[in-house]
Amino acid sequence: MRGCNLVIRLGGTPSLIRLVQSKGRARDENGELRLIMTLEEEDHLRRLLNQEGMLDKVMQEYATVSL
């Protein structure tokens, strides 16, 4: 699948997996993901982004230990 330069999601993202998939669809060099959502969905997105950050940190630590 070719990379897109703009991905627009209506209604936020229900899970971390869906967030990562949406970001992956905007994989063109200057690709952007735009979300149109309610304030409640924005709060949920903040929690998902926090989870994603924690997961990235764990993966980096695992990669360092595995070498």
Helices and strands as residue ranges (DSSP letters): E 6-10, H 16-25, E 32-36, H 39-66
